[in-house]
């Protein structure tokens, strides 16, 4: 197998964090460096959120996004949401300005807040009413809370991020009970696991994402190109599905 890799389909990364975390410096900590990293791995566009917003302050993280995205059309901003009213007001203001195509839930375990409707109900109701999809990390929010809470918002589109092989027994049942859920594949390294998902659910509910900078940008993209799936399915997973989730 050649180590010289170039994607044969357009690539839109569904899961890229930008900026430095409070306890960890990013390998790409300036707006000019990220496009270089994307180009090195064959990524054309990226959905980007502020890691500071995921771990510390959603509002401050969201305010920092413009520095990265305003002059680069290849970077699409994703705003992070907490459970407080100030966070929701900020999201509403950004939405009125026409810049919100998706929202990402902050790290609930780090904030020691359960993902339950009596804390996040206003946010979930607003997202559902406005047709804005929600990204939720399976690494950072208990899967049982995700299923129990989202069951009350059946029209909300959700992208499940960071599924690991330790989630293997959960993923297919979760996708059955959450018919509007998509699965981001950055850590889904099960042998033949993605092919099995394609056979059961179709490629239309799967998204390529790297979870950069937690993980490198290229390995999952390389792996997808060597699965036993069609190029049509590859096009859906690598870009077309994300475009549909964000813009349809």
C-alpha angles and dihedrals in degrees: 000000000000119000090207103095134186124165114245092204135047113276128214112176111219098197123044126144120205135198132026124304120228091253103026135048116227119237085228108043104158132060093242095056099055097066088051091054091047092050091050090059099037097254113149100187137007138202103224134195132177112258088208087063092050095052109024120006123005092192096051091044092052091050090057096055097083092065088062103037110031096084100030118070090189090070115072115194121236117193124219121226131207126188099254126100093243091060092051092048090053092050091049090052092050090047091053087056090055098242102111114095096149142005130214124210114236120242101285095186092051089050091045092232122132117232097241133141094244088064102031102026096106091050094047093046091051094048091048093049093048095043093239116152121231126219114210125184115226087200092060105032125050111253093224090058090049094053096042095047100041090050086078092057105051095165095055116106111221134186115209109214133202102010108182129200086259086068092054096111091049105045102074094044089047092053090048095052093040102050092176093055124113124195123228110210108207095120102020096117100152114141106260088348096128093046089053091052091050090052094049103036104015125243091277094087098051129089133192112233132159102203086221127209092024086057135015118274099231114049100075092042089053091047093051090056090057100048124107094256131113124260087245090059090045091055090052094049097043099049121331097071092051091049089052093049092049103039112022 
